[in-house]
Structure formats: structure tokens, C-alpha cells
Amino acid sequence: MAKGYWIAQVEVRDADGYKAYVAALPDIMRKFGGRYVTRGGQTEVVEGKSRSRVVILEFPSYQAAMECYRSPEYAKAIALRQAAADADLIVIEGYDGPQP
């Protein structure tokens, strides 16, 4: 089964407020099997545009990724994030087919 991913591009406006959002995430991620793949490390935009922080979370499935995003627990976290940062977030199904 293909995994599910959140890909978020974030511009933090309020560092302390964003820390409150990040602090709310561990229990939510554990509940839905989410884990960080990237978490705002070194980035170089080689084509197009991006925000200053890119975060990728991996979930056991696309369904789990969507359930997490739509959960009441994450709805509370969204309010914290929106107060402290601007973000573009997509949920995408991973590829589980043949590789070159």
C-alpha cells in the first residue's frame, strides 16, 4: 500500500506562536502514524518559488494522512498555525509502483 504525505511550505510570522503549534503536534502525529521526513532543514530553491520552511510528513497511507488532517485534534492545531504562519499544505499519495 502506498504511503501518504503532507507537504507544507510555511512562512513563519510569529516564532513563539509557531512553537505552540509544533508543540501540539506529537500526540496527533503518533495517533495517525505520522513521522517527519523533512522539518525545515537546509533548502535551496533551484526552480520556481517556495516559502522559507518546507516540511514533509509521512503517514502509513493516504487515508491516514487525510484522517489526520480532518481530525478534531488537528483542527485545533490549524488554528494555532494560522495565527502564527502562512502555509500551503497538500496531501498526496505516495508512489508504490515500479522504479526505473
Secondary structure, 3 states (H helix, E strand, C coil): CCCEEEEEEEEECCHHHHHHHHHHHHHHHHHHCCEEEEECCCCCCCCCCCCCEEEEEEECCHHHHHHHHCCHHHHHHHHHHHHHEEEEEEEEECCCCCCC
